[in-house]
Amino acid sequence: MVRIEIVEDVRERMKADNEYIKKVMNEEIPIDKERAKYTIVVTPEGFARLFSPEKVRLMLRIRKNKVLNIYQLAKELGRKYEAVHRDIKELESYRLIKIKKKDNKKIPYIDEKITLTAFA
């Protein structure tokens, strides 16, 4: 599962995380398994950039359909291959999309649940 947390100030969150890590490393507190899950921490501006309408449509199409390759996906979305490829690379870097290679084709897929914790 990938969690997305929207915060006003990433630096404040980093300070809190560093404090938590120090305490765990010094064996003052146990590891919180829920907190240890993969979480993307972004500001509202970062969230808007990462989850632009084009990228959300891309993710919805990948989740909904069996995508044969990135070229087919770009064609279905009416977008240039280069733009879709760039978006997929960025989403892949955040572990929101994965790529499997079959023959000479790169096939994007989503196999993890994505949750937004800002309002949970």
N, C-alpha and C positions, 0 to 999 in steps of 0.2 A: 504494500500500500504506500502511496505517495501522499503526504499531507502538504497542504499549502497554507502558510500562515502569513497574514498581512499585518504588518506592524508599522507604526508611525516612524520609528527610528531604528534602523538595523543595528546601529552601533550600540544602542542600549540593550538590545536583545543579545548581541555578541558578548557584552560585559556579563550579563546574567548567565549565559551559557558557559563562559570561561570560569566563572565562580563555581558553577555546578560541576564542571569537569575537574576543577581543583579538589573539590570535596570528595568526589568519587575516587580520584587518584590517591588521595590521602586516607582513603577508606573511612571517611567520616560519615558517608551516607552510601547506601547501595545504589546500583544502577536502576534507574526508572525505565522499565522496558517500553513503556508507552512513549516516553521522551526520546528514547534511543532510535525510534523509527525514523526513516528518511523523511525529512521535512524541508521544504523550500520556503525560506523566509524572504519576503519581499515587501517593499513599500507599496502604497497604493499606485504610485507611478510605475514601479517595476511590474506590478501585477497587470496593469493596463497594457504595457508593452509586451509582456510575455503571453498574455491571453488576448491578443488583438482579435477582432472578429474573423480575420482570415485564418489565424491559427486555430481558433475554436472550431470553425467550419472544417478545417483540415482534420482535427482530432475526431470530430463527430463522424466524418466520412470514413476514417480509418476504423473507428469502433463499430460502425454500422455495417459496412460492406467488407467483402473480401477484396482487398486491394491487391492487384497483381504486381504492380511496381509503381515507382514514383512518377514515371511518365504518364501512366494511365490516370493516376490520381490528379495530376496537374491538368490533364485534359478534361476530366470529369468536373473539376472545379472552375474551369475556364481561366486558369492562371498559367503564367510562364513556368516552365520546368525549373529554371534557375531559382525563381522565387520560392517555389514549393520545396525544392531541395534545401535551400538556405533555412527555411522555417523548420523543416524536419530535423536538420542538423542541430539547430538551437534547442528544439524540444527534446531531442535525444540527449543533449548535454545535461539536461535537467532530469533525465530518466523518465520523462513523460511518455515518450515513444521509444520503441526499440526497432532495430532493423535486423532482419534475417536475410542472408544471401542465399539465393537459389539459382543455380546456373550463373548467368551474368547479371541477374536482376537483384535489385535491393527492394525488399518488401517491408514496408513499415507496418507495425502492429502495436496494439496496446494490450497488455496483459495484467495490468495492476489497477486497482481501484484508486481513484484520485479524489481526495476529500479536501474541502475548504474549511479550515478550523477557525477562521476569523469570527464567524458568527455562530459557531456551535456552542 
